[in-house]
Amino acid sequence: MIQCIIGGVTISTFKKVKQNFIKILLVLVIANIILTAFGIIPKQYMWFFIWFAAAIELMFFFSVFMKLKKIVKCYRITKAIGYSGFESLQIALEEAVPKLVAKLATAEFKLYYTIYLSLKGKANRLNKDKYTSKLNNYSFFLKAIIPLCIVEIVAVNFVIPDNWWYCKMIHLILGVWAILWLIADFNAMKYYTHEFRSNGCMLQMGIRCSKFIPLDLISSVHQIRKVVPEFSLAPVVSKKEPQNLYLSAGENCNVKIKLKEALTFQGLVKDYSDIKQVWLSLEEPEKFYMRVSNILS
């Protein structure tokens, strides 16, 4: 009886840790850095944080490994249906880990793949069925923020004492990673963009938002100019217009898509539910409008 109770508690604890392992791991990493840097806890006791964090990561990989066969099978099935490689990967990973973890892991792989395409000179190539968003404001933001990031990395490197070399190394790695992430995210906005497929339209805003819409769920499409309710480089849903989703990187919208029923769009962290109208900011709104009109007519 006691063994059954202990076993039940252990399984319950394992499930809770698996569901929240990213939050737990993040807290442990931050605590480890702060406590070590300021000497709050003697260094000889810091092994506890390191091994505990490693155990949580090991639990995650063990969970994936135990369901590897199921993941591979799910990936192959969804890929054969017509999903892209990364879409299939996320759906497959959701068989083993929470949805948020699967989304973040897939987004990370997307960014790495975008960096690879950028180095190969392929990230900016679009086929005739892809329509990129306006990115003038985002481009200006990058040109302003990246030099500041470089200056900040160099400045902090001189400010941090030499005997805190591990803090310098962590700051350098995080700074370089942040710059690469910004560049990759910008290129991802060009590569993972709105595109037409055989049976519908895939609306994408880089790694930030995506949704496949079957053609029979599109009620109408209009060319119309509208200012986004609030400036943001991320998708926007205004409190005054809860059923309107603005896929605009800080630009005015020029295309409106009206849906026949409310849909849920997948976001990087949170999803956007009960959406009936989607507003886009496109480089070539006329071509997009004509493409949809010809399909719906």
C-alpha positions as CSV (number, residue, x, y, z in Angstrom):
1,M,0.0,0.0,0.0
2,I,2.8,2.4,1.0
3,Q,4.8,1.5,-2.1
4,C,1.7,2.3,-4.3
5,I,1.3,5.7,-2.6
6,I,5.0,6.5,-3.1
7,G,4.9,5.3,-6.7
8,G,1.8,7.5,-7.4
9,V,3.4,10.6,-5.8
10,T,6.6,10.0,-7.8
11,I,4.7,9.7,-11.1
12,S,2.7,12.8,-10.3
13,T,5.8,14.7,-9.4
14,F,7.5,13.6,-12.6
15,K,4.6,14.8,-14.7
16,K,4.6,18.2,-13.0
17,V,8.3,18.6,-13.4
18,K,8.1,17.6,-17.1
19,Q,5.3,20.1,-17.7
20,N,7.2,23.0,-16.1
21,F,10.8,22.0,-16.7
22,I,11.6,25.1,-18.7
23,K,10.5,27.4,-15.9
24,I,12.3,25.3,-13.3
25,L,15.5,25.2,-15.4
26,L,15.4,28.9,-16.1
27,V,15.1,29.7,-12.4
28,L,17.9,27.4,-11.5
29,V,20.3,28.9,-14.1
30,I,19.5,32.4,-13.0
31,A,19.9,31.5,-9.4
32,N,23.2,29.7,-10.1
33,I,24.6,32.8,-11.9
34,I,23.5,35.2,-9.2
35,L,24.5,33.2,-6.2
36,T,27.9,32.3,-7.7
37,A,28.7,35.9,-8.9
38,F,27.9,37.5,-5.5
39,G,29.3,34.8,-3.3
40,I,26.0,34.4,-1.4
41,I,26.6,30.7,-1.2
42,P,30.1,29.1,-1.1
43,K,31.2,27.8,-4.4
44,Q,31.7,24.3,-3.1
45,Y,27.9,23.9,-2.6
46,M,27.0,25.1,-6.1
47,W,27.3,21.6,-7.4
48,F,23.8,21.0,-6.2
49,F,22.3,23.5,-8.6
50,I,24.4,22.2,-11.5
51,W,23.4,18.5,-10.9
52,F,19.8,19.3,-10.2
53,A,19.5,21.3,-13.5
54,A,21.3,18.5,-15.4
55,A,18.8,16.0,-13.9
56,I,15.9,18.0,-15.1
57,E,17.4,18.3,-18.6
58,L,18.1,14.5,-18.6
59,M,14.4,13.9,-17.6
60,F,13.3,15.9,-20.7
61,F,15.6,14.0,-23.1
62,F,14.6,10.7,-21.5
63,S,10.9,11.6,-22.1
64,V,11.7,12.3,-25.7
65,F,13.8,9.1,-26.1
66,M,11.1,6.9,-24.6
67,K,8.6,8.1,-27.2
68,L,11.1,8.4,-30.1
69,K,9.4,5.7,-32.1
70,K,6.0,7.4,-31.8
71,I,7.6,10.8,-32.6
72,V,9.2,9.5,-35.8
73,K,6.0,7.8,-36.8
74,C,3.9,10.9,-36.2
75,Y,6.5,13.0,-38.1
76,R,6.4,10.7,-41.2
77,I,2.6,10.7,-41.2
78,T,2.2,14.5,-41.0
79,K,5.0,15.0,-43.6
80,A,3.2,12.7,-46.0
81,I,-0.1,14.5,-45.5
82,G,1.5,17.8,-46.7
83,Y,2.8,19.5,-43.6
84,S,6.2,21.2,-43.9
85,G,9.2,19.6,-42.1
86,F,9.1,22.0,-39.1
87,E,5.3,21.8,-38.8
88,S,5.6,18.0,-38.7
89,L,8.4,18.2,-36.2
90,Q,6.4,20.3,-33.8
91,I,3.3,18.1,-34.1
92,A,5.6,15.0,-33.5
93,L,7.3,16.6,-30.5
94,E,4.0,17.3,-28.9
95,E,3.6,13.6,-28.5
96,A,6.4,13.6,-25.9
97,V,6.6,17.1,-24.4
98,P,4.2,19.9,-23.6
99,K,3.0,22.1,-26.5
100,L,4.9,25.2,-25.4
101,V,8.2,23.2,-25.2
102,A,7.6,21.7,-28.7
103,K,6.9,25.2,-30.1
104,L,10.0,26.8,-28.6
105,A,12.2,23.9,-29.6
106,T,10.9,24.0,-33.2
107,A,11.3,27.8,-33.3
108,E,14.9,27.4,-32.2
109,F,15.5,24.9,-35.0
110,K,13.9,27.3,-37.5
111,L,16.2,30.1,-36.5
112,Y,19.3,27.9,-36.9
113,Y,18.0,26.8,-40.3
114,T,17.4,30.4,-41.3
115,I,21.0,31.2,-40.3
116,Y,22.2,28.4,-42.5
117,L,20.1,29.6,-45.4
118,S,21.4,33.1,-44.9
119,L,25.0,31.9,-45.1
120,K,24.1,30.0,-48.3
121,G,22.4,33.1,-49.7
122,K,19.0,31.3,-50.0
123,A,17.0,33.0,-47.2
124,N,15.7,35.8,-49.3
125,R,14.6,33.7,-52.3
126,L,10.8,33.6,-52.7
127,N,8.8,31.5,-55.1
128,K,5.7,32.8,-56.9
129,D,3.3,31.6,-54.2
130,K,5.1,33.4,-51.3
131,Y,4.3,37.0,-50.3
132,T,6.6,38.7,-47.9
133,S,5.5,41.3,-45.2
134,K,6.8,44.9,-45.1
135,L,9.8,45.0,-42.9
136,N,11.1,48.6,-43.3
137,N,10.5,49.5,-39.6
138,Y,12.0,46.2,-38.4
139,S,15.1,46.8,-40.7
140,F,15.5,50.3,-39.2
141,F,15.2,48.8,-35.7
142,L,18.0,46.3,-36.4
143,K,20.3,48.9,-37.9
144,A,19.9,50.9,-34.7
145,I,19.9,48.2,-32.0
146,I,22.7,45.9,-33.3
147,P,25.5,48.5,-33.1
148,L,24.2,49.4,-29.6
149,C,24.4,45.7,-28.6
150,I,28.0,45.5,-29.8
151,V,29.0,48.6,-27.9
152,E,27.2,47.3,-24.8
153,I,29.1,43.9,-25.0
154,V,32.5,45.7,-25.3
155,A,31.7,48.2,-22.5
156,V,30.5,45.6,-20.0
157,N,33.6,43.5,-20.7
158,F,35.7,46.4,-19.4
159,V,33.5,47.1,-16.5
160,I,33.4,43.6,-15.1
161,P,36.5,42.8,-12.9
162,D,39.0,40.4,-14.5
163,N,38.6,37.8,-11.7
164,W,35.0,37.5,-12.7
165,W,36.0,36.0,-16.1
166,Y,33.1,33.5,-16.0
167,C,30.6,36.5,-15.9
168,K,32.4,38.0,-18.8
169,M,32.2,34.8,-20.8
170,I,28.5,34.3,-20.0
171,H,27.8,38.0,-21.0
172,L,29.8,37.6,-24.2
173,I,28.0,34.4,-25.2
174,L,24.5,35.8,-24.4
175,G,25.3,39.1,-26.3
176,V,26.6,37.3,-29.5
177,W,23.6,34.9,-29.3
178,A,21.2,37.8,-29.0
179,I,22.7,39.5,-32.1
180,L,22.5,36.3,-34.1
181,W,18.9,35.7,-32.9
182,L,17.9,39.2,-34.1
183,I,19.4,38.7,-37.5
184,A,18.0,35.2,-37.9
185,D,14.5,36.4,-36.7
186,F,14.6,39.2,-39.4
187,N,15.5,36.7,-42.1
188,A,12.9,34.3,-40.8
189,M,10.3,37.0,-41.4
190,K,11.2,36.9,-45.0
191,Y,11.5,33.1,-45.4
192,Y,8.6,31.9,-43.3
193,T,6.0,34.2,-44.8
194,H,2.5,34.0,-46.3
195,E,2.2,31.3,-49.0
196,F,-0.4,29.4,-51.0
197,R,-0.5,25.7,-51.0
198,S,-2.7,23.3,-53.0
199,N,-5.6,23.4,-50.6
200,G,-5.2,26.6,-48.7
201,C,-3.2,29.6,-47.5
202,M,-0.5,29.4,-44.9
203,L,-0.3,32.7,-43.0
204,Q,3.1,33.1,-41.2
205,M,4.9,35.9,-39.5
206,G,8.4,34.4,-39.2
207,I,8.5,32.2,-36.0
208,R,6.0,34.4,-34.2
209,C,2.7,33.4,-35.6
210,S,1.3,30.8,-38.1
211,K,-1.9,29.3,-39.2
212,F,-3.0,27.2,-42.2
213,I,-6.4,28.3,-43.5
214,P,-8.3,26.1,-45.9
215,L,-9.7,28.0,-48.9
216,D,-13.3,27.1,-48.0
217,L,-12.9,29.0,-44.7
218,I,-12.0,32.3,-46.4
219,S,-15.1,34.5,-46.7
220,S,-13.5,37.4,-48.6
221,V,-10.3,39.4,-49.1
222,H,-10.0,43.2,-49.5
223,Q,-7.3,45.7,-50.3
224,I,-7.7,48.3,-47.6
225,R,-5.3,50.6,-45.6
226,K,-5.5,50.6,-41.9
227,V,-3.2,51.7,-39.1
228,V,-2.4,49.0,-36.5
229,P,-4.0,49.8,-33.1
230,E,-0.6,49.7,-31.4
231,F,2.9,49.7,-32.7
232,S,4.6,46.3,-32.3
233,L,7.0,44.0,-34.2
234,A,4.9,41.1,-33.0
235,P,1.3,40.0,-33.9
236,V,-1.3,42.3,-32.3
237,V,-4.8,41.7,-31.0
238,S,-6.4,44.9,-29.7
239,K,-8.6,44.8,-26.6
240,K,-11.1,46.9,-28.6
241,E,-11.0,44.5,-31.5
242,P,-10.6,41.0,-29.9
243,Q,-11.4,39.1,-33.1
244,N,-9.0,41.0,-35.3
245,L,-5.4,39.8,-35.6
246,Y,-2.8,42.2,-37.1
247,L,0.2,40.4,-38.7
248,S,2.3,43.5,-39.2
249,A,5.8,44.3,-38.1
250,G,5.1,47.8,-37.1
251,E,3.7,48.7,-40.6
252,N,0.3,49.9,-41.8
253,C,-1.9,47.0,-43.0
254,N,-3.1,46.9,-46.7
255,V,-4.9,43.5,-46.9
256,K,-7.9,42.2,-44.9
257,I,-8.9,38.6,-44.9
258,K,-12.4,37.8,-43.5
259,L,-13.0,34.3,-42.2
260,K,-16.2,32.3,-42.2
261,E,-15.6,31.0,-38.7
262,A,-13.4,31.9,-35.7
263,L,-9.9,30.3,-35.8
264,T,-7.0,29.9,-33.4
265,F,-3.6,31.1,-34.7
266,Q,-0.5,29.6,-33.1
267,G,1.9,32.1,-31.5
268,L,5.4,31.6,-30.3
269,V,4.4,31.5,-26.6
270,K,0.6,32.2,-26.5
271,D,-2.0,31.4,-29.1
272,Y,-4.4,33.9,-30.6
273,S,-8.0,32.4,-30.3
274,D,-11.4,33.4,-31.7
275,I,-9.9,35.3,-34.7
276,K,-12.4,36.2,-37.5
277,Q,-10.4,38.9,-39.4
278,V,-6.7,38.9,-40.3
279,W,-4.9,42.1,-41.3
280,L,-1.7,41.8,-43.3
281,S,1.0,44.3,-44.3
282,L,2.4,43.1,-47.6
283,E,5.1,44.3,-50.0
284,E,2.9,43.3,-53.0
285,P,-0.7,43.5,-51.8
286,E,-2.2,43.7,-55.3
287,K,-0.7,40.3,-56.3
288,F,-1.8,38.7,-53.1
289,Y,-5.3,40.1,-53.5
290,M,-5.6,38.9,-57.2
291,R,-4.3,35.5,-56.2
292,V,-6.9,35.0,-53.5
293,S,-9.7,36.5,-55.7
294,N,-8.9,34.2,-58.6
295,I,-9.0,31.2,-56.2
296,L,-12.3,32.2,-54.6
297,S,-14.1,33.2,-57.8
